[in-house]
Amino acid sequence: MSANNSYESILVFSVAGGDESVQALTEKFKSLVEENGALESIDEWGKRRLAYPINDETEGYYILLRFASGPDFPAELERIVKITEGVLRSLVIKTE
């Protein structure tokens, strides 16, 4: 088993706080990944309509992070995402 695995994480941010809060959250998670692994790419999908309302919001800002890190970091990333205000949904998966 290699020391670094490849992962993808999709994050959906609330747009209620405006563009400044979205950019702040994007930078926060980008720097968090860079500190704990190697950020391969960040793909900003932008503002899109949600399939169903989350916390009375109908739109969210989507970003996709591709990164390589040790096996312990994804759990830490999920923990930080859960306690961060402004994140509506997230998913972290291991890629081949």
C-alpha positions in Angstrom: 0.0 0.0 0.0 1.4 3.4 -1.0 1.8 6.2 1.5 -0.2 8.6 -0.5 -3.6 7.8 -2.0 -5.7 9.8 -4.5 -8.9 11.3 -3.4 -11.7 13.5 -4.8 -13.9 15.8 -2.6 -17.0 17.7 -3.8 -18.1 20.5 -1.5 -21.3 22.5 -1.8 -21.2 25.9 -0.1 -24.0 28.2 0.9 -24.4 31.3 -1.3 -26.4 33.2 1.3 -23.2 34.9 2.6 -22.3 36.3 -0.8 -19.2 35.8 -3.0 -16.8 36.8 -0.2 -17.8 33.9 2.0 -17.7 31.4 -0.9 -14.2 32.6 -1.8 -13.1 32.4 1.9 -14.4 28.8 2.2 -12.7 27.9 -1.1 -9.4 29.3 0.1 -9.7 27.6 3.5 -10.2 24.1 2.1 -7.6 24.6 -0.7 -4.9 25.6 1.9 -6.0 22.8 4.2 -5.5 20.2 1.5 -2.2 21.8 0.5 -0.9 21.6 4.1 -1.8 17.9 4.5 -1.2 16.6 1.0 -0.7 17.4 -2.7 -3.5 19.4 -4.4 -3.7 18.0 -7.9 -6.5 20.3 -9.2 -9.4 22.4 -8.1 -12.4 22.7 -10.3 -15.0 25.4 -9.5 -18.3 24.4 -11.0 -19.9 27.6 -9.7 -23.4 28.4 -8.5 -26.0 25.8 -9.4 -29.5 24.9 -8.4 -29.8 22.2 -5.7 -31.8 19.1 -6.4 -33.8 19.8 -3.3 -33.7 22.7 -0.7 -31.1 22.4 2.0 -31.7 24.6 5.1 -34.2 26.6 3.0 -31.6 27.3 0.3 -32.2 26.4 -3.3 -28.7 27.2 -4.8 -25.2 26.2 -3.8 -21.6 26.8 -5.0 -19.9 23.6 -6.0 -16.1 22.9 -6.0 -14.3 19.7 -6.8 -10.9 19.0 -5.2 -8.6 16.3 -6.5 -5.7 15.6 -4.1 -3.2 13.0 -2.9 -2.6 12.5 0.8 -2.0 9.9 3.5 -4.9 7.7 4.6 -5.7 9.6 7.8 -6.3 13.0 6.2 -9.7 12.4 4.5 -11.3 11.6 7.9 -9.9 14.8 9.3 -11.1 16.8 6.2 -14.6 15.4 6.8 -14.5 16.4 10.5 -13.5 19.9 9.6 -16.2 20.2 6.9 -18.9 19.1 9.4 -18.0 21.9 11.9 -17.5 24.6 9.3 -20.3 27.1 8.9 -21.5 27.6 5.3 -20.9 24.1 4.0 -24.2 22.5 2.9 -22.9 19.1 1.7 -19.7 17.3 1.1 -18.4 14.0 -0.1 -14.8 12.5 -0.1 -14.0 9.4 -2.1 -10.8 7.5 -2.8 -10.0 7.2 -6.5 -7.9 4.6 -8.3 
